[in-house]
Amino acid sequence: MRSPLLDLPGAVAGDAIDADVAAHYGSFNGEQRTLEAGEGFVDLSHRDVVRIEGHDRLTWLHSLTTQYFLDLPPQLWTGALILSPNGHVEHAFFGYDDGEAFVAHTEPGYAPALIEFLDKMRFMTRVEVTDVSADIAVTWRPKPVVEVRGVPVTSLETPEAGRGLYDNYEFVPRVQLTGYAEAAGPACGMWAFEALRIARGEPRLGIDTDHRTIPNEAGWIGPAVHLDKGCYRGQETVARVHTLGRPPRRLTLLHLDGSENRLPAAGSELKFGDKVVGFVGSSARHHELGPIALAMVKRNVSLDAQLDADSLAAAQEVLVDPEVGLHVSPRVR
């Protein structure tokens, strides 16, 4: 579903899964600085959106997902995962309840499979699940910059932030997207958004994860997994790894050698010497950090080991602690 904002001056379309929105509007470095200053917005209208309505929706979601949905306050953003019986992440979605329905967004192309699974799990429950991607668009706006004891920070960095990382999104009626852009501008593209997202350590399902990923490896304990609830598919794996520690793999931030004018291909092998120790996910050029990427790395790889990411030298920055079950929150920049 091509975004109408691709018709804005300077818009250059993205590629692959992000081809229907703008990669940038002329200066992705400048757009990063705009977002870091707490201004502008990002068009994510290519993301899929589902609506879950009905009297039993919250208790039903509570029983199926990794998140605590009972008595969820209206308008409170939350993330949730659906796991396989072995604890592998199959679906990830983020949204809020508006008092009548829970509306959530997920990766482009993922809504049909998510809806198919949810429909199979309805039984006698009073719920209805609908793909509303044609009617509702997703955008992202940065937190405003404030001063804390005289130091400029975003509200994500303050103690009031709570779960934080996944609550900057907005739902906009698709027919109003052009008017929204005029009011919320300047528009910033996916390249800027991706650079800041990667630096935050915020993974994307299916790009920074694979079919074997468990929540503990991806830093989703907290943002999308509530540890004080029970009885959902895959819970045993999550609880065991959290209690005993040492997940099989860990999400890491890679600082890449910038001497070559390229980024590693998503899904390429990550090596230590001649040994494959993981895979590379998303990558971007950060205006301060240079070329960076997210990667899933085997837990026993030394934290100071220099790795090879698609023939690019890569140093590691810890996002998920390899030794303990309680994961370190990704550092917000």
Salt bridges, closest charged atoms under 4 A:
ASP7 OD1 - ARG2 NH2 3.15
ASP18 OD1 - HIS46 NE2 2.74
ASP18 OD2 - ARG204 NH1 3.04
GLU36 OE2 - HIS286 NE2 3.97
GLU36 OE1 - HIS287 NE2 2.75
GLU53 OE2 - ARG51 NE 3.68
ASP56 OD1 - HIS55 ND1 3.05
ASP56 OD2 - ARG126 NE 3.22
GLU90 OE1 - ARG233 NH2 2.89
ASP97 OD1 - ARG57 NE 2.68
ASP98 OD2 - ARG51 NH1 3.99
GLU107 OE2 - ARG47 NH1 3.00
GLU107 OE1 - ARG204 NH2 2.70
GLU116 OE2 - LYS120 NZ 3.68
ASP119 OD1 - ARG122 NE 3.63
ASP167 OD2 - LYS143 NZ 3.75
GLU170 OE2 - ARG141 NH1 3.84
GLU194 OE2 - ARG197 NE 2.76
GLU194 OE1 - ARG204 NH1 3.37
GLU202 OE1 - ARG200 NE 3.15
ASP208 OD2 - ARG197 NH1 3.15
ASP210 OD1 - ARG249 NH2 2.87
GLU217 OE1 - ARG249 NH2 3.29
GLU260 OE1 - ARG262 NE 2.85
GLU269 OE1 - LYS271 NZ 3.87
ASP310 OD2 - ARG262 NH1 3.59
GLU317 OE1 - HIS255 NE2 2.69
GLU317 OE2 - ARG331 NH2 2.17
GLU317 OE1 - ARG333 NH2 2.93
GLU323 OE1 - ARG246 NE 2.97
GLU323 OE2 - ARG299 NH1 3.79
